Amino acid sequence: MKRTPFALFLLALWVVVLVAAGGYAQRHLSVRNDLRLFLPTPATDVERLLLEGIGEGPATRVLVVALEGAPPDQLADASRALGDELRGDEAFLLVANGDFALDSFPDELLPYRFLLSPTLDAHSLDREYLGAALAARARDLESPAGLFLEPWLPRDPTLELLGVLQRWLPTQEPRREFDVWFDRDGTRALLLVETRAPAFDPDAQRAALDRLDAALLGIAGPGVKMTVSGAGAFSALMEARTSVEVQTIGLVDTIGIVVLLLIAYRGIGTVVLGVLPLATAGIAGIAAVSALFGAVHGITLAFGFTLIGVAQDYPIHLLSHRRADRAPQEIARGLWPTLATGVASTCIAYFTFLFSGVLGLEELACFTVVGLAVAGLTSRFVLPAVVASPARDHGDSRWLARLWSTIVRLPRAPSAAFVLIAACVAVVAFAREPLWDNDLRSLTPVPADLLAADQKLRADLGTADLRYLVAVDGADVDAVLVQLEALEPGLETLVARGAIDAYDDAARYLPSAAKQRARQAALPDERSLRAELDAATAATEFRTGVFEPFLADVAKARTLPPLTVDRLRELGLGARVDSLLARDGAKVAALVTFSGVKDLGALRAFAATEPDATLLDLRQASESLVARERERMLVTLAVAAVALVGVIALALRSRARVLRVLAPMAITTLVVVAALRGSGISLTLFHLISLILVAGLGLDYALFFEHAADDPFEQRRTLHAVLVCSISTLFVFALLAASSLPVLRAIGLPVTIGVVSNFFLALYLTTPREAAADPAPP
Amino acid sequence: MLAASSAAGAPLDARQIVASLAREAPSSIAFTEARFSALLREPLIVSGTLGYLGPGSLERRVTSPYVERTTIRGDSVRIERDGEGARTFGLKRVPELNGFVAAFVGLLAGDATQLEQEFVLSATGDAGSWQIELAPKEARARRRLRSVLVSGHGSEPRCFAVLDTQGGGSVILVGASSVPLDADVALDSLLARCRAE
């Protein structure tokens, strides 16, 4: 049958609309990359903190930079030069390599040393204290350090600044070589770099890593090698690896499917027409997500295209069922109840994702429901109008006939299905690994060797343990600083008793306004200070009158407004404090981080006695978060299953038919779970998503076999269609299953097993028995 | 003095004297040090022992009038004093201190080549009684350190003087010269005494 002018016009219109919509979508598409997309929505404060911590908290934004491949002194020089370079870079909030100098403190902050340092809480600036300080300074002057301390003494004879700087240093100092930090072996110079970008924004992290590379290139010798480790670096790495693999797999997929379709339908025009519904579905899906969610996440696109790949089956059914003696529209009409049942039930299953409470799943649901519906509708109403009738009818195929008769002659033992079910249940029940994987990190997986190397570097640097935190909250920054100060004696006791190695919180860097005012009030006025100082000086070898700069600083400190976090920020010193504070709407939460937690019981007891402090166990919180997410997901799946059965029951209206259609899908789900459990894989969210895809495929196959009923020609056409569908799906997901990336494997493996199981079970359980049909080959 | 050395016939080689100063580690020697500064009414005077523990490693123990221990190992200086926590300084960050320590380390190792990396060496006197001046080369070291003077007899150093750019400094008398000093001794008279030794 030649195409009518109307068909050609329709085809041209379709292509034009598709290209225009594609162009529009591309121009207005705002792709966001945030790997936290599949993390659940937090319900409690702890969980919110946890998820913020994963993406934007202080610890996760901190990258460890290791320099190696040169003698230690050259590495130290490189570390210093890199530090100087990065400190001027907007992309980094904080750069620390152990390198600090007295002159690195901004001059205008110097008088604040009396408000920031805790030493004057226990002493007052009287002749006794000053006398002791001056005697110690005389000894300093006499020591080898005297040469460099001498110019500093007139301004700061009590060395108050050292007290401040010591508080500002990391609580646990790593090994030092040539004045910068090194790892425990002394072979790698280490820097801590805190990025402005959150860890789970791979694009921004990639940009920050590029800045690091560029900075190193400018300063270091050729031998110096840099490795960067940390959540941010990993997310950039995984994003790059994923997109490279997805692109490669996508290319191989496309070639493979085009070749398969060419073999199956022997016409380039047919193949091109055959992919139009899927292309339309993809663009419609992107448009829908963009319209509803504002932007599309990269990971939604990747998963979404994988999931709507099932829509490629819709045109295949039409193409395989075409025959010379009927118009394609007529065939499409005949297939529609079956196709519509499949499309509707799959859409309903994905629709339930909208209520999962996980943004990624909601986007995914929107994308797939719209995509599948559009693919189904175009396959029914547009494709038949533009596709040509074939010269060949797959119903006449001899080899399909032989294959079919072989299949129907296979021995049938209904008990076999029950044996299979029993075997699967046994495997699931007796598998040794836990059924569910509760590790939040499995949703954003990073290779284990990278994680181990990162942990070692962090241990060498003495960075904070990420599992336990104490949180306090208050109305504003100053209120939480007051609360932190109240915790300090208890925390010091924990350190003294060896329960923890060290702790860190915002009040270490910035005392509350009240505390600063109290210290101010304790400072003597100029006249009495001068009298005390003169008395103290007289008892030492120092000349009277050399400490005028000290007197001037104390006089200034008495009238200073208390230092605020905003002022620190303006001076470029706010990063450390900011990273230990979290703003949540009108409230401010402050974190106390710990390193070297040795006695958890003592830490728990401490938190229990402090009414304002909450001890957070981030691992436990994350596990319960994942478990709760999964529970919701399972409820969602149960609702989806009920809805699906309802749709099938409504469409088929016969208990026997419903059972025949649903059995392959149900058993396949069990087979897939058993296969995963049998190979020691604990299930994650991604496996559950895959199971829905598998169920959708199984339903389609069974519906079409069931639709073919007793007509031998129709049976062969259906067999052809389902063969093409399942081989193409198998091909796509087998490639994913062979991927090096855990996420892609988690989707590829179940679907690969599922397609094979679905195909054979659908054939075996849905096709009629030998007695019912024994068609003569044409 | 220069005339005297010429008269003695042999031109004085700073490198040779430095080489003769090399000490076997470990060795130690008593010292008395006087520190002069514009901040001080009168000099600070301490005594104790100086120890050479091997290349790049020095120890300075003050025993009177208080107890203090300074150890220099490689690039770090550690000062411990009774009743106070130890303080550690890195030498690379403190070039003025770096030059001073390098001078001692180089002298005790008898390593003129090492010294010449950081100082300009010159010698006066004769083999019997000599004086070497070490002037720092690096600009940052020169900001605070004017020169290090060493004087002695034969292969015996007697006197080290570290002079800063503010007219202060310290004079360290070692070995036989390490005698009690008057509380009001002046820098110039002490330097003159070193030259005369």
Chai-1 contact restraints between the chains, C-beta under 6 A:
chainA,res_idxA,chainB,res_idxB,connection_type,confidence,min_distance_angstrom,max_distance_angstrom,comment,restraint_id
A,A101,B,R93,contact,1.0,0.0,6.0,A-B,restraint_1
A,A138,B,L44,contact,1.0,0.0,6.0,A-B,restraint_2
A,E142,B,R35,contact,1.0,0.0,6.0,A-B,restraint_3
A,E142,B,L44,contact,1.0,0.0,6.0,A-B,restraint_4
A,E142,B,V46,contact,1.0,0.0,6.0,A-B,restraint_5
A,S143,B,T70,contact,1.0,0.0,6.0,A-B,restraint_6
A,S143,B,I79,contact,1.0,0.0,6.0,A-B,restraint_7
A,P144,B,T70,contact,1.0,0.0,6.0,A-B,restraint_8
A,P144,B,V77,contact,1.0,0.0,6.0,A-B,restraint_9
A,A145,B,F89,contact,1.0,0.0,6.0,A-B,restraint_10
A,L147,B,E96,contact,1.0,0.0,6.0,A-B,restraint_11
A,L147,B,L97,contact,1.0,0.0,6.0,A-B,restraint_12
A,L147,B,F100,contact,1.0,0.0,6.0,A-B,restraint_13
A,L147,B,R144,contact,1.0,0.0,6.0,A-B,restraint_14
A,F148,B,V94,contact,1.0,0.0,6.0,A-B,restraint_15
A,F148,B,E96,contact,1.0,0.0,6.0,A-B,restraint_16
A,F148,B,L97,contact,1.0,0.0,6.0,A-B,restraint_17
A,F178,B,D75,contact,1.0,0.0,6.0,A-B,restraint_18
A,F178,B,K92,contact,1.0,0.0,6.0,A-B,restraint_19
A,D179,B,G90,contact,1.0,0.0,6.0,A-B,restraint_20
A,D179,B,K92,contact,1.0,0.0,6.0,A-B,restraint_21
A,D179,B,R93,contact,1.0,0.0,6.0,A-B,restraint_22
A,E541,B,L40,contact,1.0,0.0,6.0,A-B,restraint_23
A,E541,B,R41,contact,1.0,0.0,6.0,A-B,restraint_24
A,E541,B,E42,contact,1.0,0.0,6.0,A-B,restraint_25
A,E541,B,L44,contact,1.0,0.0,6.0,A-B,restraint_26
A,F542,B,L39,contact,1.0,0.0,6.0,A-B,restraint_27
A,R543,B,R41,contact,1.0,0.0,6.0,A-B,restraint_28
A,V546,B,L39,contact,1.0,0.0,6.0,A-B,restraint_29
